[in-house]
Amino acid sequence: MNKDLILREKLAVQRTHLANQTTFLSFLRTSMYFFVAGLSIESFFAFSKTLLVMWIFFGLAFALCGYGVLNFFKNRRMILENERHIGGYKDDFLK
């Protein structure tokens, strides 16, 4: 059995885990941008609808954060479930 293939597949799984974490952090970063925009909208602009716009930004921030968390755990579960099927080398040892 080619051990380089096994190492390459393990590294591919690790890269997939890191990509999932990076995607989650991107959602979190974007969520924080919207939250900060909601906090600062009142001090920068003086119009009558600032409170409504502020709560829209807060709603977007919490929605993005929630979607990012759900997306992270959904993808994590899929990665862990499909990890044993990569390459088929683990199935040979389980028999």
N, CA and C atoms as an extended XYZ file, in Angstrom:
285
Properties=species:S:1:pos:R:3:atomname:S:1:resname:S:1:resid:I:1 pbc="F F F"
N         0.850       -1.172        0.000 N   MET     1
C         0.000        0.000        0.000 CA  MET     1
C         0.897        1.237        0.000 C   MET     1
N         0.503        2.233       -0.747 N   ASN     2
C         1.273        3.455       -0.881 CA  ASN     2
C         0.975        4.392        0.293 C   ASN     2
N         1.968        4.565        1.189 N   LYS     3
C         1.748        5.402        2.370 CA  LYS     3
C         1.699        6.884        2.017 C   LYS     3
N         2.305        7.304        0.901 N   ASP     4
C         2.218        8.702        0.482 CA  ASP     4
C         0.778        9.073        0.156 C   ASP     4
N         0.065        8.141       -0.429 N   LEU     5
C        -1.337        8.385       -0.749 CA  LEU     5
C        -2.145        8.589        0.531 C   LEU     5
N        -1.870        7.789        1.559 N   ILE     6
C        -2.582        7.913        2.818 CA  ILE     6
C        -2.270        9.261        3.469 C   ILE     6
N        -0.996        9.648        3.475 N   LEU     7
C        -0.611       10.931        4.050 CA  LEU     7
C        -1.252       12.077        3.279 C   LEU     7
N        -1.263       11.974        1.964 N   ARG     8
C        -1.862       13.026        1.150 CA  ARG     8
C        -3.353       13.152        1.435 C   ARG     8
N        -4.022       12.038        1.627 N   GLU     9
C        -5.452       12.075        1.937 CA  GLU     9
C        -5.709       12.645        3.324 C   GLU     9
N        -4.865       12.313        4.298 N   LYS    10
C        -5.017       12.889        5.638 CA  LYS    10
C        -4.812       14.396        5.605 C   LYS    10
N        -3.841       14.836        4.832 N   LEU    11
C        -3.598       16.273        4.720 CA  LEU    11
C        -4.756       16.973        4.007 C   LEU    11
N        -5.371       16.297        3.049 N   ALA    12
C        -6.531       16.885        2.365 CA  ALA    12
C        -7.695       17.061        3.332 C   ALA    12
N        -7.882       16.100        4.222 N   VAL    13
C        -8.945       16.216        5.220 CA  VAL    13
C        -8.640       17.366        6.172 C   VAL    13
N        -7.373       17.510        6.569 N   GLN    14
C        -7.005       18.623        7.453 CA  GLN    14
C        -7.234       19.967        6.766 C   GLN    14
N        -6.900       20.050        5.460 N   ARG    15
C        -7.152       21.294        4.732 CA  ARG    15
C        -8.638       21.595        4.654 C   ARG    15
N        -9.449       20.553        4.537 N   THR    16
C       -10.892       20.750        4.489 CA  THR    16
C       -11.405       21.272        5.828 C   THR    16
N       -10.895       20.727        6.930 N   HIS    17
C       -11.275       21.227        8.260 CA  HIS    17
C       -10.860       22.697        8.418 C   HIS    17
N        -9.652       23.024        7.982 N   LEU    18
C        -9.189       24.408        8.102 CA  LEU    18
C        -9.997       25.349        7.222 C   LEU    18
N       -10.401       24.902        6.045 N   ALA    19
C       -11.239       25.729        5.177 CA  ALA    19
C       -12.599       25.972        5.814 C   ALA    19
N       -13.143       24.961        6.490 N   ASN    20
C       -14.419       25.124        7.178 CA  ASN    20
C       -14.281       26.152        8.309 C   ASN    20
N       -13.192       26.079        9.060 N   GLN    21
C       -12.974       27.044       10.134 CA  GLN    21
C       -12.776       28.454        9.585 C   GLN    21
N       -12.068       28.566        8.476 N   THR    22
C       -11.853       29.875        7.860 CA  THR    22
C       -13.166       30.480        7.393 C   THR    22
N       -14.033       29.648        6.838 N   THR    23
C       -15.339       30.132        6.396 CA  THR    23
C       -16.153       30.622        7.585 C   THR    23
N       -16.118       29.880        8.690 N   PHE    24
C       -16.834       30.321        9.892 CA  PHE    24
C       -16.307       31.662       10.389 C   PHE    24
N       -14.984       31.820       10.416 N   LEU    25
C       -14.408       33.081       10.880 CA  LEU    25
C       -14.758       34.231        9.937 C   LEU    25
N       -14.916       33.952        8.657 N   SER    26
C       -15.336       34.990        7.717 CA  SER    26
C       -16.766       35.437        7.998 C   SER    26
N       -17.639       34.476        8.282 N   PHE    27
C       -19.010       34.837        8.657 CA  PHE    27
C       -19.012       35.666        9.939 C   PHE    27
N       -18.202       35.270       10.907 N   LEU    28
C       -18.135       35.991       12.171 CA  LEU    28
C       -17.602       37.409       11.972 C   LEU    28
N       -16.568       37.556       11.147 N   ARG    29
C       -15.996       38.867       10.879 CA  ARG    29
C       -17.016       39.778       10.193 C   ARG    29
N       -17.728       39.252        9.201 N   THR    30
C       -18.738       40.044        8.507 CA  THR    30
C       -19.873       40.416        9.451 C   THR    30
N       -20.241       39.500       10.318 N   SER    31
C       -21.273       39.784       11.307 CA  SER    31
C       -20.850       40.913       12.233 C   SER    31
N       -19.609       40.907       12.659 N   MET    32
C       -19.124       41.982       13.525 CA  MET    32
C       -19.077       43.317       12.792 C   MET    32
N       -18.777       43.302       11.490 N   TYR    33
C       -18.795       44.545       10.711 CA  TYR    33
C       -20.195       45.151       10.694 C   TYR    33
N       -21.204       44.318       10.480 N   PHE    34
C       -22.568       44.821       10.478 CA  PHE    34
C       -22.973       45.323       11.862 C   PHE    34
N       -22.526       44.638       12.906 N   PHE    35
C       -22.846       45.067       14.264 CA  PHE    35
C       -22.230       46.429       14.567 C   PHE    35
N       -20.968       46.606       14.196 N   VAL    36
C       -20.299       47.887       14.415 CA  VAL    36
C       -20.942       48.980       13.571 C   VAL    36
N       -21.358       48.636       12.359 N   ALA    37
C       -22.055       49.622       11.516 CA  ALA    37
C       -23.363       50.044       12.179 C   ALA    37
N       -24.061       49.099       12.788 N   GLY    38
C       -25.288       49.432       13.494 CA  GLY    38
C       -25.041       50.325       14.695 C   GLY    38
N       -23.937       50.087       15.396 N   LEU    39
C       -23.612       50.921       16.552 CA  LEU    39
C       -23.225       52.344       16.152 C   LEU    39
N       -22.560       52.477       15.036 N   SER    40
C       -22.034       53.788       14.668 CA  SER    40
C       -22.940       54.575       13.731 C   SER    40
N       -24.033       54.013       13.274 N   ILE    41
C       -24.885       54.694       12.306 CA  ILE    41
C       -25.502       55.968       12.893 C   ILE    41
N       -25.828       55.920       14.174 N   GLU    42
C       -26.483       57.080       14.791 CA  GLU    42
C       -25.529       58.260       14.941 C   GLU    42
N       -24.271       57.996       15.220 N   SER    43
C       -23.333       59.097       15.432 CA  SER    43
C       -22.863       59.731       14.128 C   SER    43
N       -22.911       59.001       13.019 N   PHE    44
C       -22.438       59.545       11.751 CA  PHE    44
C       -23.534       60.248       10.955 C   PHE    44
N       -24.738       59.777       11.051 N   PHE    45
C       -25.818       60.329       10.234 CA  PHE    45
C       -26.914       60.898       11.133 C   PHE    45
N       -27.482       61.995       10.707 N   ALA    46
C       -28.550       62.622       11.479 CA  ALA    46
C       -29.820       62.652       10.631 C   ALA    46
N       -30.517       61.535       10.608 N   PHE    47
C       -31.828       61.504        9.966 CA  PHE    47
C       -32.775       60.728       10.857 C   PHE    47
N       -34.047       60.850       10.592 N   SER    48
C       -35.063       60.368       11.531 CA  SER    48
C       -35.166       58.842       11.597 C   SER    48
N       -34.668       58.155       10.611 N   LYS    49
C       -34.811       56.693       10.561 CA  LYS    49
C       -33.551       55.961       11.042 C   LYS    49
N       -32.686       56.622       11.798 N   THR    50
C       -31.446       55.967       12.221 CA  THR    50
C       -31.709       54.772       13.131 C   THR    50
N       -32.709       54.842       13.967 N   LEU    51
C       -33.009       53.725       14.865 CA  LEU    51
C       -33.436       52.491       14.079 C   LEU    51
N       -34.241       52.681       13.060 N   LEU    52
C       -34.671       51.559       12.219 CA  LEU    52
C       -33.489       50.956       11.473 C   LEU    52
N       -32.646       51.807       10.906 N   VAL    53
C       -31.476       51.319       10.172 CA  VAL    53
C       -30.522       50.596       11.121 C   VAL    53
N       -30.381       51.115       12.329 N   MET    54
C       -29.518       50.484       13.323 CA  MET    54
C       -30.006       49.073       13.642 C   MET    54
N       -31.300       48.903       13.844 N   TRP    55
C       -31.828       47.576       14.158 CA  TRP    55
C       -31.782       46.642       12.951 C   TRP    55
N       -31.839       47.187       11.758 N   ILE    56
C       -31.664       46.350       10.551 CA  ILE    56
C       -30.240       45.803       10.508 C   ILE    56
N       -29.270       46.669       10.801 N   PHE    57
C       -27.881       46.197       10.842 CA  PHE    57
C       -27.672       45.159       11.940 C   PHE    57
N       -28.275       45.372       13.104 N   PHE    58
C       -28.163       44.385       14.181 CA  PHE    58
C       -28.794       43.053       13.774 C   PHE    58
N       -29.953       43.128       13.129 N   GLY    59
C       -30.610       41.907       12.667 CA  GLY    59
C       -29.770       41.157       11.651 C   GLY    59
N       -29.163       41.894       10.712 N   LEU    60
C       -28.277       41.252        9.741 CA  LEU    60
C       -27.066       40.624       10.418 C   LEU    60
N       -26.534       41.314       11.419 N   ALA    61
C       -25.367       40.786       12.128 CA  ALA    61
C       -25.697       39.474       12.831 C   ALA    61
N       -26.823       39.431       13.541 N   PHE    62
C       -27.185       38.199       14.245 CA  PHE    62
C       -27.583       37.087       13.277 C   PHE    62
N       -28.221       37.447       12.174 N   ALA    63
C       -28.588       36.434       11.172 CA  ALA    63
C       -27.343       35.830       10.535 C   ALA    63
N       -26.368       36.661       10.187 N   LEU    64
C       -25.128       36.140        9.607 CA  LEU    64
C       -24.358       35.276       10.595 C   LEU    64
N       -24.321       35.697       11.838 N   CYS    65
C       -23.621       34.902       12.853 CA  CYS    65
C       -24.307       33.550       13.053 C   CYS    65
N       -25.618       33.556       13.122 N   GLY    66
C       -26.359       32.304       13.278 CA  GLY    66
C       -26.190       31.382       12.088 C   GLY    66
N       -26.258       31.956       10.875 N   TYR    67
C       -26.063       31.137        9.678 CA  TYR    67
C       -24.648       30.578        9.623 C   TYR    67
N       -23.661       31.372       10.037 N   GLY    68
C       -22.283       30.899       10.048 CA  GLY    68
C       -22.081       29.739       11.003 C   GLY    68
N       -22.699       29.807       12.183 N   VAL    69
C       -22.589       28.713       13.156 CA  VAL    69
C       -23.265       27.452       12.620 C   VAL    69
N       -24.473       27.598       12.074 N   LEU    70
C       -25.171       26.431       11.505 CA  LEU    70
C       -24.392       25.830       10.344 C   LEU    70
N       -23.850       26.681        9.485 N   ASN    71
C       -23.079       26.206        8.338 CA  ASN    71
C       -21.818       25.470        8.796 C   ASN    71
N       -21.143       25.988        9.823 N   PHE    72
C       -19.936       25.347       10.335 CA  PHE    72
C       -20.229       23.939       10.841 C   PHE    72
N       -21.272       23.793       11.673 N   PHE    73
C       -21.554       22.475       12.236 CA  PHE    73
C       -22.111       21.510       11.191 C   PHE    73
N       -22.867       22.018       10.218 N   LYS    74
C       -23.362       21.151        9.150 CA  LYS    74
C       -22.197       20.609        8.318 C   LYS    74
N       -21.271       21.484        7.936 N   ASN    75
C       -20.126       21.049        7.146 CA  ASN    75
C       -19.182       20.174        7.951 C   ASN    75
N       -19.041       20.462        9.245 N   ARG    76
C       -18.185       19.635       10.097 CA  ARG    76
C       -18.719       18.207       10.184 C   ARG    76
N       -20.047       18.092       10.343 N   ARG    77
C       -20.655       16.766       10.404 CA  ARG    77
C       -20.457       16.021        9.087 C   ARG    77
N       -20.626       16.714        7.962 N   MET    78
C       -20.443       16.065        6.658 CA  MET    78
C       -18.996       15.631        6.461 C   MET    78
N       -18.043       16.452        6.891 N   ILE    79
C       -16.631       16.100        6.753 CA  ILE    79
C       -16.312       14.862        7.585 C   ILE    79
N       -16.787       14.836        8.826 N   LEU    80
C       -16.500       13.687        9.688 CA  LEU    80
C       -17.177       12.414        9.198 C   LEU    80
N       -18.396       12.525        8.646 N   GLU    81
C       -19.091       11.342        8.127 CA  GLU    81
C       -18.409       10.797        6.880 C   GLU    81
N       -17.893       11.667        6.039 N   ASN    82
C       -17.301       11.225        4.781 CA  ASN    82
C       -15.805       10.968        4.885 C   ASN    82
N       -15.222       11.208        6.031 N   GLU    83
C       -13.776       11.032        6.183 CA  GLU    83
C       -13.357        9.577        5.986 C   GLU    83
N       -14.166        8.640        6.405 N   ARG    84
C       -13.772        7.234        6.289 CA  ARG    84
C       -13.896        6.701        4.868 C   ARG    84
N       -14.563        7.428        3.989 N   HIS    85
C       -14.724        6.964        2.609 CA  HIS    85
C       -13.624        7.460        1.685 C   HIS    85
N       -12.767        8.341        2.165 N   ILE    86
C       -11.744        8.918        1.309 CA  ILE    86
C       -10.683        7.880        0.998 C   ILE    86
N       -10.490        7.613       -0.253 N   GLY    87
C        -9.447        6.699       -0.690 CA  GLY    87
C        -9.789        5.235       -0.527 C   GLY    87
N       -10.663        4.870        0.355 N   GLY    88
C       -11.055        3.480        0.551 CA  GLY    88
C       -10.027        2.650        1.291 C   GLY    88
N        -8.931        3.247        1.765 N   TYR    89
C        -7.911        2.437        2.417 CA  TYR    89
C        -8.333        1.995        3.806 C   TYR    89
N        -9.190        2.739        4.489 N   LYS    90
C        -9.610        2.336        5.831 CA  LYS    90
C       -10.577        1.148        5.765 C   LYS    90
N       -11.366        1.060        4.728 N   ASP    91
C       -12.296       -0.065        4.600 CA  ASP    91
C       -11.570       -1.389        4.467 C   ASP    91
N       -10.387       -1.388        3.844 N   ASP    92
C        -9.612       -2.621        3.712 CA  ASP    92
C        -9.134       -3.125        5.064 C   ASP    92
N        -8.800       -2.223        5.967 N   PHE    93
C        -8.311       -2.632        7.276 CA  PHE    93
C        -9.438       -3.011        8.230 C   PHE    93
N       -10.642       -2.535        7.983 N   LEU    94
C       -11.755       -2.839        8.873 CA  LEU    94
C       -12.275       -4.254        8.680 C   LEU    94
N       -12.006       -4.858        7.559 N   LYS    95
C       -12.523       -6.209        7.278 CA  LYS    95
C       -11.748       -7.276        8.000 C   LYS    95
